[in-house]
Amino acid sequence: MREKAYAFACERTTVTTYDFTAIGIPRHYLAWMCEEGLLVKIGYGLYRAADRKAA
Protein backbone atom coordinates (compact mmCIF):
# COMPACT_ATOMS: atom_id res chain seq x y z
CA MET A 1 0.00 0.00 0.00
CA ARG A 2 2.93 2.34 0.70
CA GLU A 3 4.26 1.83 -2.81
CA LYS A 4 0.84 2.66 -4.26
CA ALA A 5 0.66 5.89 -2.26
CA TYR A 6 4.21 6.91 -3.20
CA ALA A 7 3.62 6.23 -6.90
CA PHE A 8 0.40 8.24 -6.72
CA ALA A 9 2.24 11.19 -5.13
CA CYS A 10 5.02 11.05 -7.72
CA GLU A 11 2.49 11.40 -10.53
CA ARG A 12 1.15 14.69 -9.15
CA THR A 13 2.61 17.98 -7.95
CA THR A 14 0.58 18.07 -4.74
CA VAL A 15 -1.79 15.53 -3.27
CA THR A 16 -4.46 16.06 -0.65
CA THR A 17 -5.46 13.76 2.17
CA TYR A 18 -8.78 13.32 0.37
CA ASP A 19 -6.97 12.14 -2.79
CA PHE A 20 -5.15 9.46 -0.82
CA THR A 21 -8.26 8.25 1.00
CA ALA A 22 -10.17 8.17 -2.30
CA ILE A 23 -7.75 5.53 -3.62
CA GLY A 24 -7.89 3.52 -0.39
CA ILE A 25 -4.82 4.79 1.49
CA PRO A 26 -5.58 5.32 5.21
CA ARG A 27 -4.60 8.69 6.64
CA HIS A 28 -2.24 7.18 9.21
CA TYR A 29 -0.06 5.90 6.35
CA LEU A 30 0.66 9.52 5.41
CA ALA A 31 2.22 10.28 8.80
CA TRP A 32 4.34 7.14 8.58
CA MET A 33 5.47 8.02 5.08
CA CYS A 34 6.45 11.52 6.23
CA GLU A 35 8.50 10.02 9.07
CA GLU A 36 10.22 7.69 6.57
CA GLY A 37 11.03 10.61 4.27
CA LEU A 38 8.87 9.47 1.37
CA LEU A 39 6.36 12.32 1.63
CA VAL A 40 6.71 15.95 2.65
CA LYS A 41 3.80 17.70 4.30
CA ILE A 42 3.57 21.13 2.69
CA GLY A 43 0.42 22.35 4.38
CA TYR A 44 -2.75 21.28 6.12
CA GLY A 45 -3.82 18.16 4.21
CA LEU A 46 -1.31 18.76 1.40
CA TYR A 47 1.58 16.49 0.55
CA ARG A 48 4.18 15.98 -2.16
CA ALA A 49 6.63 13.22 -2.92
CA ALA A 50 9.95 13.84 -1.16
CA ASP A 51 12.00 13.65 -4.36
CA ARG A 52 9.94 16.39 -6.05
CA LYS A 53 11.06 19.99 -5.79
CA ALA A 54 8.63 22.58 -4.49
CA ALA A 55 7.12 24.71 -7.23
N, CA and C atoms as a LAMMPS dump frame, in Angstrom:
ITEM: TIMESTEP
0
ITEM: NUMBER OF ATOMS
165
ITEM: BOX BOUNDS ff ff ff
-5.0000000000000000e+02 5.0000000000000000e+02
-5.0000000000000000e+02 5.0000000000000000e+02
-5.0000000000000000e+02 5.0000000000000000e+02
ITEM: ATOMS id mol type element x y z
1 1 1 N 0.824 -1.182 0
2 1 2 C 0 0 0
3 1 3 C 0.875 1.256 0
4 2 1 N 2.017 1.196 0.676
5 2 2 C 2.935 2.336 0.704
6 2 3 C 3.456 2.655 -0.69
7 3 1 N 3.762 1.632 -1.454
8 3 2 C 4.256 1.83 -2.81
9 3 3 C 3.194 2.485 -3.69
10 4 1 N 1.955 2.079 -3.508
11 4 2 C 0.843 2.658 -4.262
12 4 3 C 0.703 4.145 -3.949
13 5 1 N 0.783 4.496 -2.674
14 5 2 C 0.661 5.892 -2.259
15 5 3 C 1.824 6.722 -2.783
16 6 1 N 3.032 6.176 -2.727
17 6 2 C 4.206 6.908 -3.198
18 6 3 C 4.138 7.127 -4.706
19 7 1 N 3.751 6.102 -5.448
20 7 2 C 3.624 6.232 -6.902
21 7 3 C 2.564 7.27 -7.254
22 8 1 N 1.477 7.273 -6.513
23 8 2 C 0.398 8.242 -6.718
24 8 3 C 0.913 9.661 -6.49
25 9 1 N 1.69 9.868 -5.431
26 9 2 C 2.238 11.193 -5.129
27 9 3 C 3.259 11.631 -6.174
28 10 1 N 4.017 10.701 -6.701
29 10 2 C 5.019 11.046 -7.716
30 10 3 C 4.378 11.495 -9.022
31 11 1 N 3.182 11.027 -9.296
32 11 2 C 2.487 11.402 -10.531
33 11 3 C 1.927 12.819 -10.49
34 12 1 N 1.792 13.389 -9.307
35 12 2 C 1.154 14.694 -9.145
36 12 3 C 2.085 15.671 -8.441
37 13 1 N 1.813 16.961 -8.626
38 13 2 C 2.61 17.982 -7.955
39 13 3 C 2.302 18.007 -6.471
40 14 1 N 1.021 18.134 -6.13
41 14 2 C 0.584 18.07 -4.742
42 14 3 C -0.591 17.117 -4.647
43 15 1 N -0.723 16.492 -3.5
44 15 2 C -1.793 15.533 -3.273
45 15 3 C -2.441 15.864 -1.933
46 16 1 N -3.748 15.795 -1.891
47 16 2 C -4.463 16.064 -0.648
48 16 3 C -4.743 14.766 0.1
49 17 1 N -5.069 14.912 1.367
50 17 2 C -5.457 13.758 2.169
51 17 3 C -6.658 13.07 1.534
52 18 1 N -7.593 13.87 1.032
53 18 2 C -8.784 13.317 0.374
54 18 3 C -8.4 12.463 -0.836
55 19 1 N -7.418 12.919 -1.628
56 19 2 C -6.968 12.139 -2.794
57 19 3 C -6.466 10.761 -2.367
58 20 1 N -5.67 10.735 -1.298
59 20 2 C -5.149 9.457 -0.816
60 20 3 C -6.268 8.548 -0.308
61 21 1 N -7.183 9.089 0.48
62 21 2 C -8.257 8.253 1.003
63 21 3 C -9.195 7.783 -0.104
64 22 1 N -9.314 8.561 -1.171
65 22 2 C -10.169 8.169 -2.297
66 22 3 C -9.631 6.936 -3.017
67 23 1 N -8.318 6.72 -2.973
68 23 2 C -7.747 5.528 -3.619
69 23 3 C -7.49 4.409 -2.61
70 24 1 N -7.969 4.594 -1.371
71 24 2 C -7.89 3.52 -0.388
72 24 3 C -6.694 3.554 0.535
73 25 1 N -5.981 4.675 0.599
74 25 2 C -4.823 4.795 1.491
75 25 3 C -5.291 5.428 2.8
76 26 1 N -5.167 4.737 3.921
77 26 2 C -5.577 5.316 5.208
78 26 3 C -4.716 6.526 5.575
79 27 1 N -5.307 7.468 6.286
80 27 2 C -4.599 8.695 6.64
81 27 3 C -3.371 8.437 7.5
82 28 1 N -3.406 7.417 8.355
83 28 2 C -2.239 7.178 9.211
84 28 3 C -1.004 6.766 8.407
85 29 1 N -1.195 6.232 7.203
86 29 2 C -0.059 5.904 6.35
87 29 3 C 0.701 7.163 5.955
88 30 1 N 0.015 8.271 5.825
89 30 2 C 0.655 9.516 5.413
90 30 3 C 1.657 9.985 6.458
91 31 1 N 1.296 9.903 7.723
92 31 2 C 2.216 10.279 8.795
93 31 3 C 3.44 9.359 8.795
94 32 1 N 3.22 8.084 8.625
95 32 2 C 4.342 7.136 8.578
96 32 3 C 5.263 7.44 7.402
97 33 1 N 4.663 7.745 6.265
98 33 2 C 5.468 8.024 5.078
99 33 3 C 6.254 9.326 5.234
100 34 1 N 5.706 10.295 5.946
101 34 2 C 6.446 11.525 6.23
102 34 3 C 7.626 11.228 7.147
103 35 1 N 7.42 10.398 8.148
104 35 2 C 8.5 10.023 9.065
105 35 3 C 9.611 9.268 8.333
106 36 1 N 9.246 8.466 7.341
107 36 2 C 10.224 7.69 6.574
108 36 3 C 10.911 8.54 5.507
109 37 1 N 10.416 9.739 5.272
110 37 2 C 11.029 10.611 4.274
111 37 3 C 10.512 10.422 2.86
112 38 1 N 9.424 9.686 2.705
113 38 2 C 8.869 9.469 1.368
114 38 3 C 7.953 10.611 0.933
115 39 1 N 7.256 11.198 1.898
116 39 2 C 6.36 12.322 1.627
117 39 3 C 6.802 13.527 2.44
118 40 1 N 6.47 14.708 1.931
119 40 2 C 6.708 15.951 2.645
120 40 3 C 5.366 16.633 2.807
121 41 1 N 5.043 16.98 4.051
122 41 2 C 3.8 17.698 4.302
123 41 3 C 4.062 19.169 4.03
124 42 1 N 3.332 19.744 3.074
125 42 2 C 3.574 21.133 2.687
126 42 3 C 2.502 22.083 3.203
127 43 1 N 1.484 21.544 3.815
128 43 2 C 0.416 22.354 4.377
129 43 3 C -0.632 21.447 4.976
130 44 1 N -1.677 22.052 5.507
131 44 2 C -2.747 21.275 6.119
132 44 3 C -3.417 20.405 5.064
133 45 1 N -3.222 19.092 5.15
134 45 2 C -3.825 18.157 4.214
135 45 3 C -3.187 18.135 2.842
136 46 1 N -2.003 18.728 2.685
137 46 2 C -1.305 18.764 1.395
138 46 3 C 0.055 18.094 1.517
139 47 1 N 0.335 17.245 0.562
140 47 2 C 1.585 16.49 0.553
141 47 3 C 2.191 16.494 -0.833
142 48 1 N 3.497 16.215 -0.889
143 48 2 C 4.176 15.976 -2.161
144 48 3 C 5.207 14.885 -1.933
145 49 1 N 5.598 14.248 -3.017
146 49 2 C 6.626 13.22 -2.92
147 49 3 C 7.937 13.887 -2.528
148 50 1 N 8.722 13.246 -1.699
149 50 2 C 9.947 13.84 -1.163
150 50 3 C 10.972 14.158 -2.241
151 51 1 N 11.001 13.403 -3.322
152 51 2 C 12.005 13.654 -4.361
153 51 3 C 11.597 14.752 -5.324
154 52 1 N 10.386 15.283 -5.206
155 52 2 C 9.938 16.386 -6.052
156 52 3 C 10.37 17.702 -5.427
157 53 1 N 10.706 18.656 -6.268
158 53 2 C 11.057 19.988 -5.792
159 53 3 C 9.803 20.823 -5.657
160 54 1 N 9.78 21.69 -4.682
161 54 2 C 8.631 22.577 -4.493
162 54 3 C 8.539 23.535 -5.666
163 55 1 N 7.315 23.824 -6.075
164 55 2 C 7.121 24.712 -7.233
165 55 3 C 7.317 26.162 -6.859
